Amino acid sequence: MAKKDSFFITEKRKRKPARKEKEEQPDSDDNDIDNLNLESEKVEEVSEDEMETETPAQKRLRLAKAYLEKVQEEVDDIKEGEIDAKQMDRDLIAERLHKETEESQGRAFYRVADKYATMNPTIKSFTNGKKGHQLSLTSIAVSIQNKDTANPVIYIYTGSKDAMIVKWDFKTGKREHVFDGGLKPTKKLLKSYDAKSIKVIGHNDQVLTVAASSDGKYMVSGGKDKVIYIWSTVDNSLLGRFTQHRDAISSLKFRNGYNQLYSSSYDRSIKVWNVDELSYVETLFGHQDQITSLDCLSRERCISSGSRDRTCRLWKIPEESQLVFRGGGGGIAIHEDLVVMQELLSQTGKKREKDNGLSGGTIDVVAMIDEEHFVSGSDSGAISLWSINRKKPIYTKLKCHGVGSPVRVNEEESVVEEAECPWIVSLAAVPYSDMFVSGSADGYIKLWKLSDTKKSFALLNSIPMVGFINSLAFFEAPESVNAEVQPKASSRAEEIKNKAKLSGIIKSAQKKLYLGVAVGQEHKFGRWWRIKEAKNQCHIITL
C-alpha cells in the first residue's frame, strides 16, 4: 500500500506542471502580436456571456481585430497591373495607425512653418448682402464631409452679434442657408400678439461661438441666451437643445475624431456632452471667473482660460482631475521694440523683463499646439507658451499686437493711425505642428513659428486685415479636381487605373492649407472700440 500511495503522489506531481503550462499557453499566444494573423482571421461576434468570461488579453485582441477590419473597409482596394494591392493596403493601414497613435499620445509633430515664411496669400471674401450678417462676426467653424473623396463637401459657418448663423459654400462663396435668429420678445410685444404665434427657432441673443464635428454631421452654436443648439449639416434642421448652463455660452469644441462636445460658460463651468445621443455627461468646476475660451485635440481632455482669475486649466476627463497654470510673472517676457541703454541689453540684443505687469492681465483665449503644449493670449497683448509639465509659462512675448502697429493708412492725407487695442482676441494653431496664428485689432493677422526646442516662438509672417479678428480656424482641403482626371473606363482594368491615379491626386491635394477668419467692427465680447472702416465679413485665406 505504501508503494501504491507513493505511485499516485508521483503521478500528481508530474501532471501538475503540464496542466499549468496548458493554462498559460493561450495568454502567451494572445500577448505575442507578431505571431497573430490579423488579416486572415475574421472577428466573430461575441455574446454578452462570452464577453464577461473573456480575459483582458482576449478582449484586447478582439478589439484590435475589430479596429483593423474597420480601417480595412475604409481603405480602397486598389489593384493596378504590377501594383501589389495587398502591400499597398498594408502600407496605407500602417501609415494611418501610426499617425493616429502618434497624435493620440501627443508625440506627433510636423515642421510646416518654414513653407509660409515667404508667401503671397490670396483672400476670398464672402459678401453678406441683405440677408447676411449685419453686425460683427464673432466665430467661425468649418465642416468637411466626405474627406477621403476627390470633391469633399465643405461648408463654412459663421456666428454674429445679430443672433444669426450663416452657412457658406466654400467653393462658390455663396450663402447656402441662414439660421435665423431674433431679439427676445418684450412683454409689450407678447401682450399685443398671441405668445404662441411668436416662435424663434434659433438664438434670441448674440451668438458667441459655433463648432462643427469632425465627421461633418453636426454643427453646434451657443451665445448669450444660455442655450446650446445642435443642428444637422445635411438638412439644416434643429436636432436638439442643451439648456443646462446658467449663463452665456462662450466657447464650444468637438473632440477630434469623436462627437464628444465640450462647452464653456460665463457660469464658471465646463460641461461634457454626447452629441450622438443628445445627452449630458458631466460638469467640471474649478475656475473662479468667467471661462472665455477652450480648446481640445484627440485625447479626452481640454484646456480652458478663466479670464480674470488669470489661470488656464487642463481637464483630464477620465482621471477626473485638473492641472492649474497661473499666468503673469512667469517665464521670460521679451519685447523687441523697447529702446534701452546698451548695458541693459542681453547678448541677444533684446530686453528681458520680469514681473513688470506687461505679461499679466486677463487670459482670454487659448489654443492647443499638441497634447503637451498650448498658447494663451491676454488683454495686455502678451502671448505665452506653456508646457503641461510646468505651472508657469516657459516663454512670453509682450505687445504682440501692441500700440505702434498701423490700423489703417490714408495715402492721400498721409495719416497713419495707431492701434488702440492690443488685446489678443483670437488664437488658432495647426494641430501637431510648429505654426500658430493670432488676431487682434492692429490691422494684421500674425503667423508665429515655434522653435525647434518648443521653448520659444518668433514672428513668421503677417497678413493685412482691417478690423477685430474675432475668430480664426485652420483647415485643410483639396483643390478642385477637373473632370478630365476621371475619364470613363471601358474596362475594369482602366477603372482601377483611374482609381489609383485619382488616389494619388487626392493625397497630394490634401496638403493645401486654408485659414478661416471672422472679422467684425467690434470686439466679440463688448463694444469698447469700433473700427468703422472694417467690414463684418468672413474671409478665407489660401496660404
VENTA-V712939 format. One record per backbone hydrogen bond with DSSP energy under -1.0 kcal/mol. NH is the residue of the N-H (numbers start at 1). CO is the residue of the C=O. If there is no record, write none. Layout:
nh=[NH NH]
co=[CO CO]
//
This chain:
nh=[5 6 7 8 9 10 11 12 13 14 15 16 19 20 21 22 23 24 28 29 30 31 33 36 41 51 52 53 54 59 60 61 62 63 64 65 66 67 68 69 70 71 72 73 74 75 78 83 85 88 89 90 91 92 93 94 95 96 97 98 99 100 101 102 103 104 105 107 108 110 115 116 117 122 124 126 138 139 141 143 145 149 153 155 156 157 158 159 160 161 163 165 166 167 168 169 170 173 176 177 179 180 182 190 191 192 193 207 208 209 211 213 216 219 220 221 222 224 226 228 229 230 231 232 233 236 239 240 242 249 250 251 253 255 256 258 261 262 263 264 265 266 268 270 271 272 273 274 275 279 281 282 284 291 292 295 301 302 303 304 305 306 307 309 310 312 313 314 315 316 317 320 321 323 325 326 327 333 334 335 344 345 346 349 353 360 363 364 365 367 369 370 374 375 376 377 378 379 381 383 384 385 386 388 390 394 395 396 397 398 400 402 405 407 410 414 415 417 419 424 425 425 426 428 430 432 433 434 436 437 438 439 445 446 447 448 449 450 451 454 458 460 461 463 465 468 469 470 470 471 473 475 477 485 486 495 496 497 498 499 500 501 502 503 504 505 506 507 508 509 510 511 512 514 515 516 517 518 519 520 526 531 534 537 539 540 541 542 543]
co=[1 2 3 4 5 6 7 8 9 10 11 12 15 16 17 18 19 20 24 25 26 27 31 33 37 47 48 49 50 55 56 57 58 59 60 61 62 63 64 65 66 67 68 69 70 71 76 80 83 84 85 86 87 88 89 90 91 92 93 94 95 96 97 98 99 100 101 102 102 432 112 113 114 542 540 538 159 159 157 155 153 146 145 143 168 141 166 139 164 136 160 179 158 177 156 174 154 169 167 167 165 178 203 186 187 188 189 160 222 222 220 218 213 231 211 229 209 206 223 242 221 240 219 237 217 232 230 230 228 223 264 264 262 260 297 255 273 253 271 251 269 248 265 284 263 282 261 279 259 274 272 272 270 265 305 303 299 315 295 313 293 311 363 306 307 325 304 323 302 321 300 316 316 314 312 391 310 353 396 351 341 342 350 346 333 357 307 377 377 375 373 373 386 367 384 365 382 362 378 397 376 395 374 372 387 385 385 332 383 334 381 399 402 417 415 410 410 408 405 378 423 439 439 437 435 369 430 110 448 428 446 426 463 438 461 436 458 434 456 451 449 447 447 445 443 520 440 468 518 518 516 514 512 482 483 491 492 493 494 495 496 497 498 499 500 501 502 503 504 505 506 508 509 475 541 473 539 471 537 468 523 521 531 535 517 124 515 122 513]
//
